Amino acid sequence: MQIDERVSQLLCSRICHELAGPVGAMSAGLEAIGDGLTDPAQGLELARKAADQATRRLKFYRVAFGRGGLGAVTLAEVRDLALGLFTEGPITLEWPLENGVNAGEEAGAGSGRLLLNLVLLAREALPKGGTVRVKLAAYAEGSGVVLTAAGRGASLKADVRDAMANGVAADALTPQTVHGHYVAAIAGALGAGLDVSSVSADELRIAALLPNR
């Protein structure tokens, strides 16, 4: 899959933004210890938690955006990476491995990347918090996944949906809309169909079908 240079730049900016928080917290904790402003044990614990958060985010983005997402990973590994992104904050993730889907089964080259980006897209639809639910199912024609984002005001902004449509120029993308464009590009490269629909004012549904290869 080839993506425009501007798309790469915007995605890099997004990753830096996501890492700035925990890295800054870790640095602040260590500086506070050095300046004698906090108890060393307490400061080290805060720095440890921030480092753990940064590590989990790096692992997630390595597969979601990097070359790590091109290799074969199991569904259980993809699920663990996704769960690591929801250990703090007002949004929770529910992802049972059921419906006859083997947790040890390989997600397939590129499929793990798409799954993680769909989880990220669903999380973006919950600015006021809520729950992201993931359900997988195996069909004769391929693997199906349905994500629901449930929470007050659950929705994707109109410009994000527009960015998911075919034919959107890269120079028209912004840091807020580039991820929708990227998700659609991954799905297109895999031949996966995508459907985004509002179930209610507080629930969004994202569905994808990945054809067998």
Buried (B, 14 or more C-beta within 10 A) or exposed (E): EEBBEBBBBBBEEBBEEBBEEBBEBBEBBBEBBEEEEBEEEEBBEBBEBBBBBBEBBBBBBBBBBEEBBEEEBBBBBBBBBBBBBBEEEEBBBEBEBEEEBEEEBBBBBBBBBBBBBBBBBBBBBBBEEBBBBBBBBEEEEBBBBBBBBBBEEBBBBEBBBEBBEEEBEBEEBEEBBBBBBBBBBBBEBBEBBBEBEBEEEBBBBBBBBBEEE
